Amino acid sequence: PATLQDCLDDVVKVAQAAGVPERGARLKRTLEMRLERVKELVRDIQLDDETTPPRVALLEWCNPIMGCGYWLPEMVEMAGGTPLHCPPPGGATPSITLDALLASKPDVVIFALCGFGTSRAAKEIAESWSTEQLDQLRGVCEGKIFVVDGNYLVNRSGPRVVESVEAIAEAIHPDLRGHF
């Protein structure tokens, strides 16, 4: 899949292939309702705060640094953020430099290393980035750095894209932490 809609449509295709098309259609509707709920909560927060959406660097890899592609920019937008370092939805993941990342001044940085859980991702980041580099990043985003389970959540197409949007929304919006 290249887009978030493709991920949701695949739920229906798999259910049809399994001979249970009605279950696939119901699941897709449920997933769409959950995504709508995230959008409503984020809209309420943004209306209350009267702020612009936070600028979010969702990174799929740390050495080389890779922004986010395919359906990930859409997830950031749905969670109420402005995705940085990404192509239009459906496009491939770009590589960027640390200087470009720092210069973009993200409000939030989310490491979602492709295929890695949180422990392995944290280890990879610690081995790939110097303390000075991490301090520079912390300074730019005021310490709003998160490591999510890329293997379980963000990098998998399918029903988990909804959990991913919920997790990203919690990272971006402190008022939502623990909500989902």
Disulfide bonds with the S-S distance in Angstrom:
none
